[in-house]
Amino acid sequence: MDLLSSPEQALKLTRRRFFGRSAFGLGTAALASLLGRDLSAAPTLDSTENGGLPGLPHHAPKAKRVIYLFQSGGPAQMDLFDYKPLLEKYQNQDLPDSIRGGQRLTGMTAAQTRFPVAASHFKFQQHGQSGAWVSELLPHTAKIVDKIAVLRSMHTEPINHDPAITFLQTGHQLAGRPSMGSWLAYGLGSENHNLPAFVVMTSYGKTKGQPLYSRLWGSGFLPTRYAGVKFRSGKDPVLYLNNPEGFDQDDRRGFLDDLSELNRMRYEEMADPEIETRIAQYEMAYRMQSSVPELTDFSSEPEETFQLYGEDSRKPGTYAANCLLARRLSERGVRFIQLFHRGWDTHAGVPKRLPEQCQDTDQASAALVLDLERRGLLDDTLVVWGGEFGRTVYCQGTLTAETYGRDHHPRCFTMWAAGGGLKPGLVYGETDEYSYNVVKDPLNVHDLHATLLHCLGIDHRQLTYKFQGRNFRLTDVHGELVNAILA
């Protein structure tokens, strides 16, 4: 959205103001080109009552919010959801060149002279009316297969973690684009005046795995008010939220009022949208002082809730506790809730490390779906589970029964999704007998984004932001709506 497309902003650029600032205007333009920023791109602070854009949603939405359970590191699809019994027959045989098809390799396996097939170490069984195959490692997820859509034909472009995670979150491999949560905060605004539209939580299990970066939930070239707010474990879930010692609530209110007046004066002079962002963030922090303590206080939860999510849900900062907090956030109308759980990067020790990851996440992931359903929230909440890519069917290093590993694999992986507008009990897509290539109903990252946005009432081609002279969107110039997975 250009500055002049906003009537409020256009009125501020009077003839006198133009000539009064013309000497500085050329310098500003030059600075913008040097910084690579379009300084004229600035939506108004509150385009609609809830902070979203006028005209959105584009059509009646099925979902109002998203809970994204991101499994950072790449869960192994053939060990969890993509059952391939013939792999036992091919155990320790080299993966045929016709299957590998010249795929580029990571630095971890590029020097290997052999690519021995490693069959899954774990047992599979069909579950539910859908007959979905699920590993023994996911007994709780197995019980909800008729409530979720299992997407077995996901594929992506990057082969390494950082660009792959960035791609899943922003629709682009290079850093600098807005995350999906930021796009939704920008387009749809918030349902709760006292909480951020976009909240992020992180956790890890026995191993921390790949690092995470705040840009993964950043706003990119959107105003920073649309970035995710990170909640932490401990007594201060949001940093710098509490008043300093000796500074009470009345003092803070008066201080913010004076600061807001100064910022408004500066905004009248500069018309910089980041000044309004700063005002909005100060006010949000003030309101969160009363809303966050109540939100993070689990004392009102009945015992059955902790039994549903597991004992770890009593421990702040764990994946289970974050899932429970995600449900509480969704009840309060937070638009996008992003959980990152690290530790799925199994280059070695699959038989030990994969069960540990599943023990940390399986019960709570399934519990979240069940809890949302029993509270009447699943119908208008999208729950998404999955990582940035899958794992290779061939072994990384030497194939031994207890220590084998799997490398990164972008050509096929499995995600699942449930709720608002998606078809429950669906198994979508197929891979070959090696779980190496998609052979039916391919689903790429842009298609997934386009379909999720559709469930939220958004035409992915129309949610755009003008930056550096071009209209950008989450799906870039790609993405097709996948009707087959819609309810």
HELIX and SHEET records of a PDB file:
HELIX    1   1 LEU A    3  SER A    5  5                                   3    
HELIX    2   2 PRO A    7  LYS A   12  1                                   6    
HELIX    3   3 ARG A   15  LEU A   35  1                                  21    
HELIX    4   4 GLN A   77  LEU A   80  1                                   4    
HELIX    5   5 LEU A   87  TYR A   90  1                                   4    
HELIX    6   6 ASP A   97  ARG A  100  1                                   4    
HELIX    7   7 PRO A  139  ALA A  142  1                                   4    
HELIX    8   8 VAL A  145  LYS A  147  5                                   3    
HELIX    9   9 HIS A  161  THR A  170  1                                  10    
HELIX   10  10 MET A  180  LEU A  188  1                                   9    
HELIX   11  11 SER A  214  TRP A  217  5                                   4    
HELIX   12  12 THR A  224  TYR A  226  5                                   3    
HELIX   13  13 GLN A  249  MET A  270  1                                  22    
HELIX   14  14 PRO A  273  LEU A  295  1                                  23    
HELIX   15  15 PHE A  298  SER A  300  5                                   3    
HELIX   16  16 GLU A  303  TYR A  309  1                                   7    
HELIX   17  17 GLU A  311  ARG A  314  5                                   4    
HELIX   18  18 TYR A  319  GLU A  331  1                                  13    
HELIX   19  19 VAL A  350  ARG A  374  1                                  25    
HELIX   20  20 LEU A  378  ASP A  380  5                                   3    
HELIX   21  21 VAL A  445  CYS A  455  1                                  11    
HELIX   22  22 ASN A  483  ILE A  485  5                                   3    
SHEET    1   A 8 VAL A 229  LYS A 230  0                                        
SHEET    2   A 8 PHE A 198  TYR A 204  1                                        
SHEET    3   A 8 PHE A 336  ARG A 342  1                                        
SHEET    4   A 8 ARG A  65  SER A  72  1                                        
SHEET    5   A 8 THR A 381  GLY A 386  1                                        
SHEET    6   A 8 PHE A 413  GLY A 419 -1                                        
SHEET    7   A 8 ILE A 148  HIS A 155 -1                                        
SHEET    8   A 8 LEU A 426  TYR A 428  1                                        
SHEET    1   B 8 VAL A 229  LYS A 230  0                                        
SHEET    2   B 8 PHE A 198  TYR A 204  1                                        
SHEET    3   B 8 PHE A 336  ARG A 342  1                                        
SHEET    4   B 8 ARG A  65  SER A  72  1                                        
SHEET    5   B 8 THR A 381  GLY A 386  1                                        
SHEET    6   B 8 PHE A 413  GLY A 419 -1                                        
SHEET    7   B 8 ILE A 148  HIS A 155 -1                                        
SHEET    8   B 8 LEU A 443  ASN A 444  1                                        
SHEET    1   C 2 PHE A 124  HIS A 127  0                                        
SHEET    2   C 2 ALA A 132  SER A 135 -1                                        
SHEET    1   D 2 GLY A 390  GLN A 396  0                                        
SHEET    2   D 2 GLY A 405  HIS A 409 -1                                        
SHEET    1   E 2 GLU A 430  THR A 431  0                                        
SHEET    2   E 2 VAL A 438  LYS A 440 -1                                        
SHEET    1   F 2 TYR A 465  PHE A 467  0                                        
SHEET    2   F 2 ARG A 470  PHE A 472 -1                                        
END                                                                             
